[in-house]
Amino acid sequence: MPISPARATALLTASAVLCLTAGCSDDGDDSPAAARPTGSGGLPALTEQQLEWDTCPPPSAAEGGGSAPTPLPGGTPWECAFLTTPLDWSKPEGETIELALIRARAEDNARRIGSLVFNFGGPGGSGVTALPGFATEYETLRSRYDLVSFDPRGVGRSEPVECMTDKELDAYYALDFTPDDLAEERTLSDAQKTYAAGCEKDSGPVLPYVGTENAARDMDLLRQVLGDDKLHYFGISYGTELGGVYAHLFPERVGRAVFDAVVDPDAGVEDGALGQAKGFQLALDNFAQDCVDRGDECALPGATVAEVEEGVTDLLDSLDEKPITGIGSRKLTQTQATNGIAQALYSKEFWPYLEQGLEAADGGDGALLLALSDSMNGRGENGSYSNIQAANAAINCVDFKERYTLGQAKERLPQFREASPVFGDFMGWALSSCSQWPVPGAWDHPDVSAPGSAPILVIGNTGDPATPYEGARAMVQALGKGVGVELTYEGEGHGAYNGGNACVKKAVDGYLLDGKVPASGTVCK
């Protein structure tokens, strides 16, 4: 599946990286950590529910599988529970669903501020699996906060959207998503129709309700059930959009909040996709420049950025004609190679994987690029898929009104190719991803205006491929005067706080732990 327009599809989490080198198992089950609460009774009853925290089980297949989270350094255990929330927030006394939660308690209970709720992005990423994977990065914050995350509705263990079997997904993700003729266009259109029909067949009752506004209302219910007067929040990537929608709906309930790797709230589907095309192209340019600067130490041919990238485009063109050996009986196709390249550009730490993968593929071995693509698509080594991409499609399509036909997407290809010779075709054709979706979308773009909200620290990374830097400035302006506080990180990768920059970490920790708001316009290098 090509990279989704408007938002980044996935995070290259610590567990995903291990899949590339050590392999992963999917020994999870779907049993809850404790008995799920049942019944309805309306919003008052839901706000008074008692969470039944218990030992966390292994992640479910939809969450990506693997082992149960191990205790943190010092022995603090992870605890899991389920939150009961309305399926349809316009009918709070109606049918309910359960959302999976995870937490690690604060170290210093005497100085505890409250809970710090995380959303790591996607949309479609499981917070229940991501938080333990990144937990060591947030140990300083755990000094005064319970660290809490959740699987949003439609994601992971929270009424997961499902669309195809694992075998069907293998075939689907190997398709050519950049058709070269009418026959390939028909094949792509038929595949999109089959995928959407599968989602409706397997998950139809929840599809209208998995949108961002409902998820924001879920977070306010979570805040109340956790016992906090304000929502203290750390949103990353799509999590910044979710946080912005929450701030718009409940400005008076915003506590200390940080938005990192910021989605442009003013961008619709087309502008968002163009921005991502430019962002991934910039990241590839920076990768190629690093290769050139290292000279003979770089395994890729080319004495200039253009020559290095010509090798990449030549490889993709050859894969369009003939896939190469991948993993087992699976071949590496052009689509999967492009996905793999994009996945490695999410973090500078993974540039070596990209270099090795491109060199190997040039020699006929596509295993590493295919493993990177599998990580993007949520495929485990055992062939089981998480539901990250199904949830991503469902949330994107129910959020955004725009529906592009394949013909309309085709008309826009020239501007996408100009934005990125490598990723332009994929981003352009991907405009049609929701063309067959059975549920209408809600908005042209989200409203995040939040007059009266507490300050929100908004961090933009100048080298971010998936959420280009310009999105941070747009978010600050959209939040409104006196709300958005802009912080710039001149670095590489998707996100800033976990990038190892002491200046960024000091600013974020100072705000979340001590309430010290940095000067808007601060630049960290």
Buried (B, 14 or more C-beta within 10 A) or exposed (E): BBBBBBBBBBBBBBBBBEBBEEEBBBEBEEEBBBEBBEEBEEBEBBEEBEBBBBEBBBBBBBBBBBEBBEEBEEEBBBBBBBBBBBBEBEEBEEEBBBBBBBBBBBBEEEEBBBBBBBBBBBBBBBBBBBBBBBBEBBBBBBBBBBBBBBBBBBBBBBBBBBBBEEEBBBEBBBBBBBBEEEEBBEBBBEBBEBBBBBBBEBBEEBBBBBBBBBBBBBBBBBBBBBEBEBBBBBBBBBBBBBBBBBBBBBBEBBBBBBBBBBBBBBBBBBBBBBBBBBBBBBBBBBBBEBBBEEEEEBBBEBEEBEBBBBBBEEBBEBBBEEBBBBBEEBBBBBBBBBBBBBBBBBBBBBBEBBBBBBBBBBEEBBBBBBBBBBBBBBBBBEBBBBBBBBBBBBBBBBBBBBBBEBEBBBEBBEEBBEBBBBBBBBBBBBBBBBBBBEBEBBBEBBBBBBEEBBBBBBBBBBBBBBBBBBBBBBBBBBBBEEBBBBBBBBBBBBBBBBBEBEBBBEBBBBBBBEEEBBEBEBEBE
